[in-house]
Amino acid sequence: MALDRRNYRQLVDTTVELANKVGAAEIISRIVDDLKDEAEQYRKMVMETIEKIMGNLGAADIDHKLEEQLIDGILYAFQEQTTEDSVMLNGFGTVVNALGKRVKPYLPQICGTVLWRLNNKSAKVRQQAADLISRTAVVMKTCQEEKLMGHLGVVLYEYLGEEYPEVLGSILGALKAIVNVIGMHKMTPPIKDLLPRLTPILKNRHEKVQENCIDLVGRIADRGAEYVSAREWMRICFELLELLKAHKKAIRRATVNTFGYIAKAIGPHDVLATLLNNLKVQERQNRVCTTVAIAIVAETCSPFTVLPALMNEYRVPELNVQNGVLKSLSFLFEYIGEMGKDYIYAVTPLLEDALMDRDLVHRQTASAVVQHMSLGVYGFGCEDSLNHLLNYVWPNVFETSPHVIQAVMGALEGLRVAIGPCRMLQYCLQ
């Protein structure tokens, strides 16, 4: 049965439905011994069934004897697996999380297995062991096994020299899970030792490594920035610029957010100088991510810390830089919303210049700024400035480029909300 995919699916689903009717313990007690069956495909089927049953119904009606059998069975099945899929891993995680505090007596045995497997010569076995730590970290915290987690943290730290990127990604994921639950101040090794070890790993081009590493660095920057020197954070800033080139959006998003956390920790000026310098690069995706990062730094550290330098950068006679500044302003006003009322008069002259520029992209991006700005300051008495900007936006109605038309229409819609439909109607009737 287990070898035929359709039978496999139907049998698992039917057993899960039976369990929904008669209770988890009734079914699990009948199949738990099959976790030690000699056929791996069958063990996998049993594990998937138990995972789904416990995911649906929890572990409330499982008694002590069945609980022992279950832990024994999943440990055996996990250790004996040879295939490269995540059924055993998911099942182990679900069972342990469902049992919660009742797992405490078995944690030393589970961790012993994990530590032993982290030393295995097979890369896949090491990867699964690290992944298992990620799945069980929350339960260890529930069972107040912080000492055990501290020990695991030190062991994982020693394995950061792993040569296989898939395994290294899993080790970083496990470290991230431990840092999340144990907290920055109790983490072993201490954050001041851990972070410098992560900086060179940011250069790794493997997506899984990049994603887990930047998530871990971002978490430290958010919650434990004070444990690390400002110089180390600046070193990381330069490494992060490379990650803005990543193909995966999740990596770029995490990187951009990390810039915000670092700016909050060490002040915006050094971080901003690094980012403004990056607006000069040729690659568009890199520039766009940089503009988002600048806007996030402005949102995190208040816009008045960023706007003077940003507006000064607009004076550089280079199209990419000027477009980047306008794009940053667009994101900035989108993020800060009603706080924009304090800055609208400061940026109006810059927007006048951009809306009269010969370059289409200048006018398009400036229109996007006007749109976000007008929607943010609606009802705050800034109509005089918005009306002034409307006079510069209006002539662009005759543009033929679809992108520009879309941006101009967006700006006009925003202005309609902010200065009222009557004024817009008068402009249309002229």
C-alpha positions as CSV (number, residue, x, y, z in Angstrom):
1,M,0.0,0.0,0.0
2,A,2.7,2.4,1.0
3,L,4.5,2.2,-2.3
4,D,1.5,3.3,-4.4
5,R,1.1,7.1,-4.0
6,R,-2.7,7.1,-4.5
7,N,-3.3,4.4,-2.0
8,Y,-0.9,6.0,0.4
9,R,-2.8,9.3,0.3
10,Q,-6.2,7.7,0.7
11,L,-5.2,5.5,3.5
12,V,-3.6,8.4,5.5
13,D,-6.6,10.6,4.9
14,T,-9.1,7.9,5.9
15,T,-7.2,7.1,9.1
16,V,-7.1,10.8,10.0
17,E,-10.9,11.1,9.5
18,L,-11.4,8.0,11.7
19,A,-9.3,9.6,14.4
20,N,-11.4,12.8,14.1
21,K,-14.5,10.6,15.0
22,V,-13.1,8.3,17.7
23,G,-10.2,10.3,19.2
24,A,-6.5,10.4,18.7
25,A,-5.4,7.9,21.3
26,E,-7.6,5.1,19.9
27,I,-6.0,5.3,16.5
28,I,-2.4,6.2,17.6
29,S,-2.3,3.3,20.1
30,R,-3.0,0.9,17.2
31,I,-0.4,2.2,14.8
32,V,2.4,3.5,17.1
33,D,4.4,0.2,17.0
34,D,4.5,0.4,13.2
35,L,6.9,3.4,13.6
36,K,9.5,0.7,14.1
37,D,8.5,-1.3,11.0
38,E,11.4,-2.4,8.8
39,A,9.9,-0.9,5.6
40,E,10.8,2.8,5.5
41,Q,8.0,3.8,3.2
42,Y,5.5,2.3,5.6
43,R,7.2,4.1,8.6
44,K,6.8,7.3,6.7
45,M,3.1,6.7,6.1
46,V,2.6,6.0,9.8
47,M,4.5,9.1,10.8
48,E,2.5,11.3,8.4
49,T,-0.7,9.9,9.8
50,I,0.3,10.5,13.4
51,E,1.5,14.0,12.5
52,K,-1.9,14.9,11.0
53,I,-3.9,13.4,13.8
54,M,-1.9,15.2,16.5
55,G,-1.9,18.4,14.5
56,N,-5.7,18.3,14.4
57,L,-6.6,16.9,17.8
58,G,-3.6,17.5,20.1
59,A,-2.2,15.2,22.7
60,A,-4.7,15.6,25.5
61,D,-6.1,12.0,25.5
62,I,-2.6,10.3,25.1
63,D,-1.7,8.5,28.4
64,H,1.8,8.1,29.8
65,K,2.5,4.6,28.3
66,L,1.4,5.7,24.8
67,E,3.5,8.8,25.1
68,E,6.6,6.7,25.9
69,Q,5.9,4.5,22.9
70,L,5.3,7.5,20.7
71,I,8.6,9.2,21.6
72,D,10.5,5.9,21.3
73,G,8.9,5.3,17.9
74,I,9.5,8.8,16.4
75,L,13.2,8.7,17.6
76,Y,13.7,5.3,16.0
77,A,12.0,6.4,12.7
78,F,13.9,9.7,12.6
79,Q,17.3,7.9,13.1
80,E,16.6,5.2,10.6
81,Q,15.5,7.4,7.7
82,T,17.5,7.3,4.5
83,T,15.4,9.3,2.1
84,E,15.7,13.1,1.7
85,D,12.2,14.4,2.4
86,S,10.8,16.2,5.4
87,V,8.0,13.8,6.5
88,M,9.9,12.5,9.5
89,L,11.1,16.0,10.4
90,N,7.6,17.5,10.3
91,G,6.2,14.6,12.2
92,F,8.8,14.8,14.9
93,G,8.2,18.6,15.3
94,T,4.4,18.2,15.4
95,V,4.4,15.4,18.0
96,V,6.9,17.2,20.3
97,N,5.0,20.5,20.1
98,A,1.7,18.8,20.7
99,L,3.0,17.0,23.8
100,G,4.5,20.3,25.2
101,K,5.7,20.1,28.8
102,R,5.3,16.3,28.8
103,V,8.4,16.1,26.6
104,K,10.7,17.3,29.4
105,P,11.9,13.8,30.6
106,Y,12.8,12.9,27.0
107,L,14.6,16.1,26.0
108,P,18.1,14.9,27.1
109,Q,17.7,11.8,24.9
110,I,16.4,13.8,22.0
111,C,19.2,16.3,22.3
112,G,21.8,13.5,22.6
113,T,20.5,12.1,19.3
114,V,20.7,15.5,17.7
115,L,24.2,16.2,18.9
116,W,25.4,12.7,17.8
117,R,23.8,13.2,14.3
118,L,25.4,16.7,13.9
119,N,28.7,14.9,13.9
120,N,27.7,12.5,11.2
121,K,29.7,12.3,8.0
122,S,26.6,12.5,5.8
123,A,25.6,16.1,5.0
124,K,21.9,15.2,4.8
125,V,22.0,13.7,8.4
126,R,23.6,16.9,9.8
127,Q,21.1,19.0,8.0
128,Q,18.1,17.1,9.4
129,A,19.6,17.3,12.9
130,A,20.0,21.1,12.7
131,D,16.4,21.3,11.3
132,L,15.1,19.3,14.2
133,I,16.6,21.8,16.7
134,S,14.6,24.6,14.9
135,R,11.4,22.6,15.3
136,T,11.9,21.8,19.0
137,A,13.4,25.0,20.3
138,V,10.0,26.4,21.4
139,V,9.2,23.2,23.4
140,M,12.6,23.4,25.1
141,K,11.7,26.9,26.3
142,T,8.3,25.6,27.5
143,C,10.1,22.9,29.5
144,Q,12.5,25.6,30.9
145,E,15.5,23.7,29.5
146,E,17.6,26.9,28.9
147,K,20.8,25.2,30.0
148,L,20.3,22.5,27.3
149,M,19.6,25.2,24.7
150,G,22.7,27.1,25.7
151,H,24.7,23.9,25.2
152,L,23.1,23.4,21.7
153,G,23.9,27.1,20.9
154,V,27.6,26.6,21.6
155,V,27.7,23.4,19.6
156,L,26.0,25.0,16.6
157,Y,28.3,28.0,16.9
158,E,31.3,25.6,16.5
159,Y,29.7,24.1,13.3
160,L,29.5,27.5,11.5
161,G,32.5,26.5,9.5
162,E,30.3,23.9,7.7
163,E,31.2,23.6,4.0
164,Y,27.8,22.4,2.6
165,P,25.6,25.4,2.1
166,E,22.3,23.4,2.7
167,V,23.6,22.3,6.1
168,L,25.0,25.7,7.0
169,G,21.6,27.2,6.2
170,S,19.9,24.8,8.6
171,I,22.5,25.5,11.3
172,L,21.8,29.2,11.0
173,G,18.1,28.5,11.1
174,A,18.6,26.4,14.3
175,L,20.7,29.3,15.9
176,K,18.0,31.7,14.9
177,A,15.3,29.5,16.7
178,I,17.4,29.3,19.8
179,V,18.1,33.1,19.9
180,N,14.4,33.8,19.4
181,V,13.3,31.7,22.5
182,I,16.3,32.1,24.8
183,G,16.7,35.9,24.5
184,M,19.8,38.0,23.7
185,H,21.2,38.3,27.3
186,K,21.1,34.5,28.0
187,M,22.4,33.4,24.6
188,T,25.6,31.3,24.6
189,P,27.9,32.0,22.9
190,P,27.4,35.7,23.7
191,I,26.1,37.9,20.9
192,K,29.4,39.9,20.8
193,D,31.2,36.6,19.8
194,L,28.4,35.3,17.5
195,L,27.9,38.3,15.3
196,P,31.5,38.8,14.0
197,R,31.3,35.1,13.1
198,L,28.2,35.8,10.9
199,T,29.7,38.7,9.0
200,P,31.8,36.6,6.6
201,I,28.9,34.2,6.1
202,L,26.9,37.1,4.6
203,K,29.2,36.8,1.6
204,N,27.9,33.3,0.9
205,R,25.9,33.3,-2.4
206,H,23.6,30.4,-1.5
207,E,20.0,31.6,-1.0
208,K,19.2,29.4,2.0
209,V,22.4,30.6,3.8
210,Q,21.7,34.2,2.9
211,E,18.1,34.1,4.1
212,N,18.8,32.5,7.4
213,C,21.9,34.6,8.0
214,I,20.2,37.9,7.3
215,D,17.2,36.9,9.5
216,L,19.6,36.1,12.4
217,V,21.6,39.3,11.9
218,G,18.3,41.3,11.7
219,R,17.0,39.7,14.9
220,I,20.3,40.6,16.7
221,A,20.2,44.2,15.3
222,D,16.6,44.5,16.5
223,R,16.9,43.1,20.0
224,G,20.6,43.0,21.0
225,A,22.3,45.8,19.1
226,E,24.0,47.1,22.3
227,Y,26.1,43.9,22.6
228,V,28.1,44.8,19.5
229,S,30.3,47.7,18.6
230,A,29.2,50.4,16.1
231,R,32.3,49.6,14.0
232,E,31.1,46.0,13.6
233,W,27.6,47.2,12.6
234,M,29.1,49.5,9.9
235,R,31.1,46.5,8.6
236,I,27.8,44.6,8.3
237,C,26.2,47.5,6.5
238,F,28.7,47.3,3.7
239,E,28.1,43.5,3.5
240,L,24.4,44.1,3.4
241,L,24.7,46.2,0.2
242,E,25.7,43.1,-1.6
243,L,22.6,41.3,-0.4
244,L,20.4,43.9,-2.1
245,K,21.4,42.1,-5.4
246,A,19.8,38.8,-4.2
247,H,17.2,37.3,-6.6
248,K,14.9,36.2,-3.7
249,K,12.6,39.0,-2.5
250,A,12.5,37.7,1.1
251,I,16.2,38.2,1.3
252,R,16.0,41.8,0.0
253,R,13.1,42.6,2.3
254,A,15.0,41.3,5.4
255,T,18.1,43.2,4.3
256,V,16.2,46.5,4.0
257,N,14.6,46.0,7.4
258,T,18.0,45.2,8.9
259,F,19.3,48.6,7.7
260,G,16.5,50.2,9.8
261,Y,17.4,48.2,12.9
262,I,21.1,49.1,12.5
263,A,20.3,52.8,12.0
264,K,18.2,52.7,15.2
265,A,21.1,51.2,17.1
266,I,24.1,53.3,15.9
267,G,22.3,56.5,14.6
268,P,21.2,57.2,11.0
269,H,24.1,59.3,9.7
270,D,26.7,56.6,8.9
271,V,24.1,54.2,7.6
272,L,22.6,56.9,5.5
273,A,26.0,57.9,4.0
274,T,26.5,54.3,2.9
275,L,23.0,54.1,1.3
276,L,23.2,57.4,-0.5
277,N,26.5,56.4,-2.0
278,N,24.8,53.2,-3.3
279,L,22.3,55.3,-5.4
280,K,25.2,55.8,-7.9
281,V,25.2,52.1,-9.0
282,Q,24.0,51.1,-12.4
283,E,21.7,48.2,-11.4
284,R,18.1,49.2,-11.0
285,Q,17.0,46.6,-8.5
286,N,19.9,47.5,-6.2
287,R,18.9,51.2,-6.4
288,V,15.2,50.5,-5.7
289,C,16.1,48.4,-2.6
290,T,18.4,51.2,-1.5
291,T,15.6,53.8,-1.7
292,V,13.3,51.6,0.3
293,A,16.1,51.2,2.9
294,I,16.6,55.0,3.1
295,A,12.8,55.4,3.7
296,I,12.9,52.8,6.4
297,V,15.8,54.5,8.1
298,A,13.8,57.7,7.9
299,E,10.8,56.1,9.4
300,T,12.8,54.4,12.2
301,C,14.9,57.5,13.2
302,S,12.4,60.3,12.3
303,P,12.4,61.9,8.9
304,F,14.3,65.1,10.1
305,T,17.5,63.0,10.5
306,V,17.4,61.9,6.9
307,L,15.7,64.6,4.8
308,P,18.5,67.2,4.8
309,A,21.1,64.8,3.5
310,L,18.6,63.3,1.1
311,M,17.6,66.7,-0.4
312,N,21.3,67.7,-0.6
313,E,22.0,64.6,-2.6
314,Y,19.4,65.7,-5.2
315,R,21.9,68.4,-6.2
316,V,24.2,65.8,-7.7
317,P,23.9,66.2,-11.5
318,E,23.3,62.5,-12.2
319,L,20.0,61.0,-13.3
320,N,20.2,57.8,-11.3
321,V,20.9,59.7,-8.0
322,Q,18.2,62.2,-8.5
323,N,15.6,59.5,-9.4
324,G,16.8,57.6,-6.4
325,V,16.2,60.6,-4.1
326,L,12.7,61.1,-5.5
327,K,11.9,57.4,-5.1
328,S,13.1,57.5,-1.5
329,L,10.8,60.5,-0.9
330,S,8.0,58.6,-2.4
331,F,8.5,55.6,-0.1
332,L,9.2,57.9,2.8
333,F,5.9,59.8,2.6
334,E,4.1,56.5,2.0
335,Y,5.5,55.1,5.3
336,I,5.2,58.2,7.5
337,G,1.6,59.1,6.5
338,E,0.3,62.0,8.5
339,M,3.8,62.9,9.9
340,G,4.4,64.3,6.4
341,K,2.5,67.5,7.3
342,D,5.7,68.7,9.1
343,Y,7.9,68.2,6.0
344,I,5.7,69.1,3.1
345,Y,6.9,72.7,2.9
346,A,10.5,71.6,3.0
347,V,10.3,69.3,0.0
348,T,8.0,71.5,-2.2
349,P,10.8,73.4,-4.0
350,L,12.5,70.1,-4.8
351,L,9.3,68.7,-6.2
352,E,8.7,71.8,-8.3
353,D,12.1,71.3,-9.9
354,A,11.4,67.6,-10.5
355,L,8.0,68.2,-12.0
356,M,9.5,70.7,-14.5
357,D,12.4,68.4,-15.5
358,R,12.9,67.3,-19.1
359,D,13.4,63.7,-17.9
360,L,10.2,61.6,-17.9
361,V,11.2,59.5,-15.0
362,H,11.7,62.6,-12.8
363,R,8.2,63.7,-13.5
364,Q,6.8,60.3,-13.0
365,T,8.5,59.7,-9.6
366,A,7.7,63.2,-8.4
367,S,4.0,62.6,-9.2
368,A,4.2,59.4,-7.1
369,V,5.7,61.5,-4.2
370,V,2.8,64.0,-4.6
371,Q,0.3,61.2,-4.4
372,H,1.6,59.7,-1.2
373,M,2.2,63.1,0.4
374,S,-1.4,64.4,-0.4
375,L,-3.0,61.2,0.9
376,G,-0.9,61.4,4.1
377,V,-1.7,65.1,4.9
378,Y,-5.4,65.0,4.1
379,G,-7.3,67.2,6.6
380,F,-4.2,68.8,8.1
381,G,-4.5,72.2,6.4
382,C,-1.7,71.9,3.8
383,E,-4.0,72.7,0.9
384,D,-1.9,75.8,-0.1
385,S,1.2,73.8,-0.8
386,L,-0.8,71.0,-2.5
387,N,-2.6,73.4,-4.7
388,H,0.8,74.9,-5.7
389,L,2.1,71.4,-6.6
390,L,-1.1,70.7,-8.5
391,N,-0.2,73.5,-10.9
392,Y,3.0,71.6,-11.7
393,V,1.4,68.2,-12.0
394,W,-1.5,69.3,-14.2
395,P,0.5,70.0,-17.5
396,N,1.7,66.4,-17.4
397,V,-1.8,65.1,-18.2
398,F,-0.8,65.4,-21.9
399,E,2.0,62.9,-21.6
400,T,1.7,59.8,-23.8
401,S,3.9,57.4,-21.8
402,P,1.6,54.9,-19.9
403,H,3.9,54.9,-16.8
404,V,3.9,58.7,-16.5
405,I,0.1,58.8,-17.1
406,Q,-0.5,56.3,-14.4
407,A,1.7,58.2,-11.9
408,V,0.1,61.6,-12.8
409,M,-3.4,60.1,-12.5
410,G,-2.4,58.7,-9.1
411,A,-1.2,62.1,-8.0
412,L,-4.4,63.7,-9.2
413,E,-6.5,61.1,-7.3
414,G,-4.5,61.8,-4.2
415,L,-4.9,65.6,-4.6
416,R,-8.6,65.1,-5.2
417,V,-8.8,63.6,-1.7
418,A,-6.6,66.2,-0.1
419,I,-7.9,69.5,-1.7
420,G,-11.4,68.4,-2.6
421,P,-13.3,67.5,-5.7
422,C,-14.6,71.0,-6.4
423,R,-11.1,72.3,-7.0
424,M,-10.3,69.4,-9.3
425,L,-13.5,70.0,-11.3
426,Q,-12.6,73.6,-11.8
427,Y,-9.2,72.5,-13.2
428,C,-11.0,70.1,-15.5
429,L,-13.5,72.7,-16.8
430,Q,-10.8,75.3,-17.5
